[in-house]
């Protein structure tokens, strides 16, 4: 399912127009992004949790030359599914 298909599905479920469903989806993604940028996590009971994971600086190798190089520390978004979502998927 791509973004357009998701918007159509949301519009059908909520009886909103496609334009309003798109606004709602955009608002949701913007709020999650803002919270993750500020270091907060977004927790939706039964669905899951969006949070930021920190990766430390580490050494790696260039696969073409074999030369060692330092890979910079980074932050990456992570989603952890909630129990209800896991149970629904495994039915």
C-alpha positions in Angstrom: 0.0 0.0 0.0 1.4 3.4 -1.0 0.5 6.8 0.4 -2.3 7.4 -2.1 -3.9 4.1 -1.4 -3.6 4.8 2.4 -5.3 8.2 1.9 -8.2 6.5 0.0 -8.5 3.8 2.7 -8.6 6.4 5.5 -11.2 8.5 3.6 -13.4 5.4 3.2 -13.1 4.4 6.9 -13.7 7.8 8.3 -16.2 9.1 5.7 -13.9 12.1 5.1 -13.0 13.6 1.8 -9.7 12.5 0.3 -8.4 16.0 0.8 -9.3 15.9 4.5 -7.8 12.4 4.9 -4.6 13.6 3.3 -4.5 16.5 5.7 -5.0 14.2 8.7 -2.3 11.8 7.5 0.1 14.7 6.9 -0.6 16.2 10.3 0.1 12.8 11.9 3.4 12.3 10.2 4.5 15.9 11.0 3.7 15.5 14.7 5.5 12.2 14.9 8.5 13.7 13.1 8.6 16.8 15.4 8.4 14.6 18.5 11.2 12.3 17.4 13.4 15.3 16.4 13.0 16.7 19.9 14.0 13.3 21.5 10.5 12.4 22.6 8.7 9.1 21.8 5.2 8.7 20.5 3.3 5.8 22.2 0.0 4.6 20.9 -1.3 1.9 23.3 -2.2 -1.3 21.3 -0.6 -0.1 18.1 3.0 0.6 18.9 5.7 3.1 19.8 7.8 5.4 17.6 11.2 6.3 19.2 14.7 7.3 18.3 17.6 4.9 18.6 21.2 6.1 18.9 23.9 4.3 17.1 27.4 4.9 18.5 30.5 5.8 16.3 32.1 2.6 15.0 34.8 1.4 12.7 33.9 -0.2 9.4 35.6 -1.2 6.1 35.3 0.1 2.6 34.2 -3.0 0.7 36.1 -2.0 -2.4 39.5 -1.2 -0.9 39.4 -2.9 2.5 40.5 0.3 4.1 39.2 0.9 7.6 37.1 4.0 8.2 35.1 5.6 11.0 31.3 5.5 10.6 29.9 8.5 12.4 27.4 8.2 15.3 23.8 8.7 14.2 20.2 8.7 15.4 17.6 6.7 13.6 13.8 6.4 14.0 12.5 3.0 15.2 9.0 1.5 15.5 8.2 -1.1 18.0 4.8 -2.9 17.4 2.4 -3.2 20.4 1.0 -6.4 21.6 -2.5 -5.9 20.1 -1.0 -5.2 16.6 1.3 -8.2 16.9 -1.7 -10.4 17.9 -3.8 -9.1 15.0 -1.1 -9.8 12.5 -0.6 -13.3 13.8 -4.2 -14.4 13.8 
